[in-house]
Amino acid sequence: MSQRHFALLESRGLIRIGGEDATHFLQNLVTCDIEKVGAAHAGFGALLTPQGKILFDFFVLRTDDGYLLDTPRETLADFAKRLTFYRLRAKVEIEALGSDLGVAASWGDASPSPLPGHHASDPRLAELGERHLGNLEDIRAALLEEGGQQETPEAYASHRIALSVPESLSDYSYSELFPHDADMDQLNGVSFSKGCYVGQEVVSRVQHRATARKRMIAVSADTVLPEVGTEIQADGKAIGTLGSSAQANGAHVGIALVRLDKAQAARDKGAAFQCGDVAVALNLPSWAGFTWPADPSDA
């Protein structure tokens, strides 16, 4: 068995949603099915713009008195403010929690005993491990006591990137992408069976017409990849943009937002892919339910 590794994700913060209307309030706002979220079953979702683009994203866990949203600390106050904007007359409490309460991630061996705070498997992909919400010092002490190895947030990012799982603010900015662009439909971030929510009509149309042209996919190279935002080209034409990258398992890997039709057309011609001055290979993630278009005009 592999050793249990963990990292304190200082870039993440928590928002508490309470009150008797909390479930109904969230269910009518966000992309995931809040009614399926439990104390040990996390959800992954987003609040969209009315035009269907990702405004904020988050993980969510049920607590005794409501929900905890795990979201980037950088945009925590803005997210809480936007939720308050939607509250209207609903009996809902919205509170951005202090910095002593936060998020840790662990991967490798699962915990053999209960841990402090709230925790659940990462709803995006089992290989990502578990997320832990609560007092970070208590969580850290408990994980160390069980023999866990503390790693840096960068080590966790390398683990995520090696699995080709995109993350907001690292691989894309808010208000720029639709959920399908960021693979949220593939990573359990969108429910297509629940009722309406903000931006739902656009997301449903993309899903049912299969019109997602852009996707986050895997990039690999024989050397260090360039900085975030570097264009990926084929035959001198831009087909995508590099997101985050890392060295993982002895390889240089990254995530990029790519036009699948343009990439496939280049593949059909045998064209090489370049990211800055670096030759790269493009591959679909192992978990992807989408494929390269059989005919680029079908993408």
Secondary structure, 3 states (H helix, E strand, C coil): CCCCEEEECCCEEEEEEECCCHHHHHHCCECCCHHHCCCCCCEEEEEECCCCCEEEEEEEEEECCEEEEEEEHHHHHHHHHHHHHHHCCCCCEEEECCCCEEEEEEECCCCCCCCCCEEEECCCCHHHCEEEEEEHHHHHHHHHHCCCEECCHHHHHHHHHHCCCCCECCCECCCCCCCCCCCCCCCCCCCCCCCCCCCHHHHHHHHHHCCCCEEEEEEEECCCCCCCCCEEEECCEEEEEEEEEEEECCEEEEEEEEEHHHHHHHHHHCCCEEECCEEEEEECCCCCCCCCCCCHHHC
